[in-house]
């Protein structure tokens, strides 16, 4: 296919705030993915938003209003709020809309919604970004915050960066000293901290894509990330919960739901993701293989679907 007939995909990455570094990595991955898998069909362009909020196209400054004449569709790996900007420019996009993102990240609202459907989410506490002048020495701060966590719920705990950055270790703490050390480690990396109760049980993942195989919302078969077995009834219950969350999130184009089923039969939603990671998400890759298709078919479906809107 000649260059002028290729569909121009702008991969949007970077942006202001905590999403910047992770977005650079995700955007770089999808740029490489397109170049390696669709060299004849798509022309990929790198849309970088620097930390000052300025737009660049393939390394050169550009006014965001001029993007409409340069690209046909955007794959947004940056902050969901930028999807609104792209939409206002009348450019189709694959990505998370800001409304669904707010619902997903509002843990208290999600918790209340899940409670109505007899589904749990792990107990948690968020420790805002450490400020030396206000919070005092890090070691004292970590002890104080660890006591606050202990007052709310007991061990074991998962301690991680609030924004789930891949370059920051996620800790499992079983004792109070381990909890203190874990909080201190993440604080020293200038990150806000998320502490959650550790739930043990069978782990399952469900992915869904709107419109795939002519279904209004296509649910891939349940995947067990640790090769646990699930009964037919358990699979049905988890799929029904996935459908419920899908409606709660206002029908996102793509969604991933991670569950834990405890030995007592309790079901926990432990993570929700609305960004399709076709490169690094092994559970998505396994789900795609399970139904006899290929990841490039999913990618092409996503691009074709938004271009038809």
C-alpha positions, 0 to 999 in steps of 0.5 A: 500500500502506498504511503498516501493510502495508509491509515495514519495512527497518531499514538498519543503519549506523555502529558502532565502529571503522574501518568507521564513516564508510564505513558511514554513506555506504553506509547513506545510499546504500541508504536513498535507493535504497529511498525512490526505488525502493520508496516503496509497498512498503517502509518504511525505518528508519535504525538508527544505531550511534554511536561509543560503540556506542549504537543509535538508530532514526530519530534516537532512542535505542533498546535493541537488544532493542526493534528486533525489534518495530520492523522486519521485516528488516535491511540491514546496512552496518555491521561484519559482527560486528553481523550476529550481534547481529541474528541473535541477536535473530531478525531476518532480515538481508541482509549479511555474516556474521562468519565469511565476513568473517574468511575474506575478510580473512585474506589469509594463509589465503586465499593458502594456499587459492588456492595449492592451486588454482594461483591467485595473490593479489598480494604485500602488506604491512600497515603498522599505524596510525602511533603518533608516540611509538613510530614517530618523525617521519612522514617517517622512518617513511615511509622506513623502511617503504618500505624494508621494502616494497622488501625484500619485493617490487619496483615498481610498488606500489598504496598505499591505506588498509587499510579502502579508504575512498573519501575516501582516494586510492589511489596507484600508485607506480613509484619509491621516492620515490613509494612514500615519499610515498604511505605518508606521505600515508595515514599523515597521514590516521590510517589503516593502510596496505596496500601491494600489488604492482601486477599488469598484465593483463586485468581481470574481475569476477564477481558471484553471488547465492544463489537468484536465478532458482531457481538454488542460486547464480546467477553473472552473466556475466563483466564486463570493467571495461576492455572486454578480451575473454576466450576461452570457456576463460578465462571457464570457468576464472574461473567455476570459481575463483569457485565455489571461492572461494564454497565457501571463504567458506561460501556467502555470500549475495552475492559479488563476485570481481575477477580479473586475467589476465596475459599469461603466463596467470597468474590473480590474485584481486585483490579479494573483496567480500561487500556488494552495492552496488546504487547505486555498483558499475558492474560489478554494474549492468552484470552485471544489465543483461547478463542482462536484469533490473533492480537492483530485481529483485535487491534484492527477491530479496534481501529476499524470500529472507531473509524466507523463511528 
